[in-house]
Amino acid sequence: MVRVLISPSYGSPGTRRHWADTVDRQVDFTQPDHDRVLTADQRAQLQALHPEGRARFWGAVPAHDKKFADVATGDVVLFTGQNQVRAIGEVGAIFRNRELADLLWPPKGDGPSWHTVYSLRDLVSADIPYEELNAAIGYKPAHNFPGQMVLRGDKARAVLEDFMITPSVEELPTPSRDADPVRIAALEELHTHQTGYRRSRRLIVVDRREAQLVRAYRRFLAARGLTARRFYCPSGISDMYVEAAGAAEVIEAKSAAGHGHVRQALAQLLDYAPHSPSPAHLLTALFPESPEREDVELLHRYGIDCVHREPSLGFLRLPASSERRELMREIWSGKLPVPAAG
């Protein structure tokens, strides 16, 4: 299970200087001063993960040694400051090296060394308020994350799920003649393939508004006894997948209800539908408010339901006609023959 580190990064002038020196800009770890203090194993780790010879770095002081004992490549880091998560990263190489740490972050006077050093494989900007992070972890709303923390188990899973953070621990399946490329994914696995988020080379962080919408709809479904999962397929990963009374529903969420977002949801649902683990009975586009009438009609033309937030009801479904759904299910399934060329 991926661990989640919470690392204050804006509280003191010293911490802000560390951020500017080794996170805002990349460090060339091949330069002689840095290279000479690396062990052969540490050098190999860095070169394997950062073949360009440069990386962003952060660290931890000896007081946190016990917390960091099992932190590993692929764990997620939330960098906090100014009452919000300001960036999200993924741990690359991690090792203990006081000499390198003191070159990167010279201790002040007799201050401790940041001797646990880790590189960042990816860094993505974020804007998650402390109140939302506290709610995900189960802390009081006013908790302000004064020191380094490492979350494990359910707390780590809750953060990854609630904010739809996708680490790169597990790759998407590759289509194979010898194996079924489609499989159900628990929500905590959190790989995704959609628009509406900031993406670096490996780490994916869904737009906060979209993550909030998915979180709210999952809870809405759970209150009705329904469990939302996801499925991996060659096209990517669905936002939500629900089976109820033997009928499968594929759901795609969007952070806004404008025409462009409606078109994205339509395209993605049609892309995922043929890979539904059970034949798709419903395709549903989920929005924070109702799209324009013409856009709802566009979805209905393809047999796709529209669900949107509605203050008095929680969520309101605008269903496509049963006739249109029935007509479109063969197209959803991908079983219609492709016309011959020429």
CORZIZI-V198545 format. One record per residue. RES is the residue in one small letter. SS is DSSP state (helix for helix, strand for strand, loop for the rest). PHI is phi as a letter, one per 30 degrees, with the letter a starting at -180 (* if undefined). NEAR is the number of other C-alpha atoms within 12 Angstrom. Layout:
RES_SS_PHI_NEAR + RES_SS_PHI_NEAR
This chain:
m_loop_*_25 + v_loop_d_35 + r_loop_d_34 + v_strand_b_41 + l_strand_c_41 + i_strand_c_41 + s_strand_b_35 + p_strand_e_35 + s_loop_b_36 + y_loop_b_26 + g_loop_d_23 + s_loop_c_15 + p_helix_e_12 + g_helix_d_18 + t_helix_d_28 + r_helix_d_22 + r_helix_d_20 + h_helix_e_32 + w_helix_e_31 + a_helix_d_21 + d_helix_d_22 + t_helix_b_29 + v_loop_c_34 + d_loop_e_21 + r_loop_b_19 + q_loop_d_26 + v_strand_c_31 + d_strand_d_24 + f_loop_d_32 + t_loop_d_24 + q_loop_d_16 + p_helix_e_12 + d_helix_e_17 + h_helix_d_25 + d_helix_d_25 + r_loop_d_17 + v_loop_c_23 + l_loop_d_27 + t_loop_d_18 + a_helix_d_13 + d_helix_d_17 + q_helix_d_28 + r_helix_d_28 + a_helix_d_20 + q_helix_e_26 + l_helix_d_36 + q_helix_d_24 + a_helix_d_19 + l_helix_d_27 + h_loop_b_27 + p_loop_d_16 + e_loop_d_16 + g_loop_i_22 + r_strand_b_26 + a_strand_a_35 + r_strand_c_35 + f_strand_b_43 + w_strand_b_50 + g_strand_a_46 + a_strand_b_40 + v_loop_d_28 + p_helix_e_22 + a_helix_e_19 + h_helix_c_25 + d_loop_e_22 + k_loop_d_15 + k_loop_d_23 + f_loop_c_33 + a_loop_e_17 + d_loop_c_21 + v_loop_d_34 + a_loop_b_29 + t_loop_e_32 + g_loop_j_31 + d_loop_d_40 + v_strand_c_45 + v_strand_c_48 + l_strand_c_44 + f_strand_c_43 + t_strand_c_35 + g_strand_l_28 + q_loop_h_21 + n_loop_i_25 + q_strand_a_30 + v_strand_d_34 + r_strand_c_27 + a_strand_a_36 + i_strand_b_43 + g_strand_b_43 + e_strand_b_44 + v_strand_d_41 + g_strand_c_37 + a_strand_d_34 + i_strand_b_34 + f_strand_a_36 + r_strand_c_31 + n_loop_a_31 + r_helix_d_26 + e_helix_d_24 + l_helix_d_35 + a_helix_e_34 + d_helix_d_29 + l_helix_d_28 + l_helix_d_37 + w_loop_b_34 + p_loop_e_22 + p_loop_d_21 + k_loop_c_13 + g_loop_h_8 + d_loop_c_8 + g_loop_d_15 + p_loop_d_20 + s_loop_d_28 + w_loop_d_32 + h_loop_d_31 + t_strand_d_34 + v_strand_c_39 + y_strand_b_42 + s_strand_d_45 + l_strand_c_42 + r_strand_d_40 + d_strand_b_38 + l_strand_b_36 + v_strand_b_33 + s_strand_d_29 + a_strand_b_30 + d_strand_b_27 + i_strand_c_34 + p_strand_d_27 + y_helix_e_32 + e_helix_e_21 + e_helix_d_29 + l_helix_d_37 + n_helix_d_25 + a_helix_d_20 + a_helix_d_27 + i_helix_d_30 + g_loop_j_19 + y_loop_c_16 + k_loop_d_15 + p_loop_e_17 + a_loop_d_17 + h_loop_e_19 + n_loop_c_26 + f_loop_h_32 + p_loop_d_20 + g_loop_b_24 + q_loop_d_29 + m_strand_b_30 + v_strand_b_32 + l_strand_c_30 + r_loop_b_24 + g_helix_h_16 + d_helix_d_19 + k_helix_d_27 + a_helix_d_32 + r_helix_d_29 + a_helix_d_30 + v_helix_d_43 + l_helix_d_41 + e_helix_d_38 + d_helix_d_37 + f_loop_c_40 + m_loop_h_41 + i_strand_c_46 + t_strand_c_46 + p_loop_d_44 + s_loop_c_29 + v_loop_d_25 + e_loop_b_21 + e_loop_d_20 + l_loop_d_26 + p_loop_d_21 + t_loop_c_18 + p_loop_e_17 + s_loop_b_11 + r_loop_d_7 + d_loop_c_7 + a_loop_b_11 + d_loop_d_16 + p_loop_d_22 + v_loop_c_27 + r_strand_a_25 + i_strand_d_29 + a_strand_b_28 + a_loop_d_24 + l_helix_d_33 + e_helix_d_31 + e_helix_d_31 + l_loop_h_41 + h_loop_d_39 + t_loop_b_44 + h_loop_a_35 + q_loop_a_33 + t_loop_c_29 + g_loop_j_26 + y_strand_b_27 + r_strand_d_28 + r_strand_b_27 + s_loop_c_21 + r_loop_d_17 + r_loop_b_30 + l_loop_d_38 + i_strand_b_37 + v_strand_b_44 + v_strand_d_41 + d_loop_e_30 + r_helix_e_30 + r_helix_d_28 + e_helix_d_33 + a_helix_d_38 + q_helix_d_29 + l_helix_d_35 + v_helix_d_40 + r_helix_d_31 + a_helix_d_27 + y_helix_d_39 + r_helix_e_31 + r_helix_d_19 + f_helix_d_23 + l_helix_d_23 + a_helix_e_16 + a_loop_d_13 + r_loop_c_13 + g_loop_i_14 + l_loop_c_21 + t_loop_c_22 + a_loop_c_35 + r_strand_b_33 + r_strand_b_38 + f_strand_b_41 + y_strand_d_36 + c_strand_a_31 + p_loop_e_25 + s_loop_d_27 + g_strand_k_31 + i_strand_b_41 + s_loop_d_46 + d_loop_d_47 + m_strand_b_45 + y_strand_b_44 + v_strand_b_39 + e_strand_c_28 + a_strand_b_20 + a_loop_h_11 + g_loop_i_13 + a_strand_c_18 + a_strand_c_30 + e_strand_b_38 + v_strand_c_43 + i_strand_b_43 + e_strand_b_48 + a_strand_c_48 + k_loop_b_45 + s_loop_d_33 + a_loop_b_31 + a_loop_c_31 + g_loop_d_21 + h_helix_e_22 + g_helix_d_19 + h_helix_d_31 + v_helix_d_40 + r_helix_d_28 + q_helix_d_28 + a_helix_d_43 + l_helix_e_37 + a_helix_d_25 + q_helix_d_34 + l_helix_d_44 + l_helix_d_34 + d_helix_d_29 + y_helix_d_41 + a_helix_e_45 + p_loop_d_31 + h_loop_c_35 + s_loop_e_42 + p_loop_e_31 + s_loop_c_26 + p_loop_e_26 + a_strand_d_36 + h_strand_d_36 + l_strand_b_42 + l_strand_c_51 + t_strand_b_44 + a_strand_c_53 + l_strand_c_47 + f_strand_b_41 + p_loop_d_32 + e_loop_b_31 + s_loop_d_31 + p_loop_d_32 + e_loop_d_20 + r_helix_e_17 + e_helix_d_16 + d_helix_d_28 + v_helix_d_35 + e_helix_d_25 + l_helix_d_26 + l_helix_d_38 + h_helix_d_32 + r_helix_e_23 + y_loop_c_35 + g_loop_i_35 + i_loop_c_47 + d_strand_d_39 + c_strand_c_43 + v_strand_c_38 + h_strand_b_37 + r_strand_d_30 + e_strand_b_19 + p_loop_e_11 + s_loop_d_8 + l_loop_c_12 + g_strand_j_20 + f_strand_b_25 + l_strand_b_23 + r_strand_c_26 + l_strand_c_28 + p_loop_d_26 + a_loop_d_28 + s_loop_d_20 + s_helix_d_18 + e_helix_d_15 + r_helix_d_25 + r_helix_e_26 + e_helix_d_22 + l_helix_d_20 + m_helix_d_29 + r_helix_d_28 + e_helix_d_21 + i_helix_d_27 + w_helix_e_34 + s_helix_d_27 + g_loop_i_19 + k_loop_c_14 + l_loop_d_13 + p_loop_d_9 + v_loop_d_8 + p_loop_e_6 + a_loop_d_5 + a_loop_d_4 + g_loop_i_3
